[in-house]
Amino acid sequence: MQSRNPHEWRSKSENEVRKSAEEFIQTQSELRKQSNLSILPTIEINTDQKDWIAYANQIMDFIG
């Protein structure tokens, strides 16, 4: 995982970081579960590379 604001994590304890990571993973899991239950088509896009044009193309291909 990588934070958009890494400086905000410097003062956090290892326990706080671990708890935040676990909450993030749980949230991601719940969002995936809900998207599988949805009647609306969904797509999961990894935006780590910040290639916004490619992501837009993925969405356009998906709705296509």
Buried (B, 14 or more C-beta within 10 A) or exposed (E): EEEEEEEEEEEEEEEEEEEBEEEEEEEEEEEEEEEEEEEEEEEEEEEEEEEEEEBEEBEEEEEE
